Amino acid sequence: MSACYEIETEIPVNHQLVMQLPDSIPVGHAKITIHYELTDHSIQPKSINHHAGKITLREDPLEFQNNIRAEWM
């Protein structure tokens, strides 16, 4: 069984968080997850163009797709 404890805080410029947990949380293993909102400057648009020409095709893509689908029947 697991339980969840949630608090909200601000991440400071030094990126260090110090927190005091309630005594009701038992001593032992725990997993900490940080959920945060992405800002416009933290989202890096990615181009798929660097993948262009990387795959060497050995057969016609449509023929390959039809062969794979034929295996389903």
Contacts in CASP RR format, 6 or more apart in sequence:
PFRMAT RR
TARGET T0000
AUTHOR 0000-0000-0000
METHOD contacts of the structure
MODEL  1
MSACYEIETEIPVNHQLVMQLPDSIPVGHAKITIHYELTDHSIQPKSINH
HAGKITLREDPLEFQNNIRAEWM
5 21 0 8 1.000
5 22 0 8 1.000
5 25 0 8 1.000
7 19 0 8 1.000
9 17 0 8 1.000
9 19 0 8 1.000
11 17 0 8 1.000
11 36 0 8 1.000
END
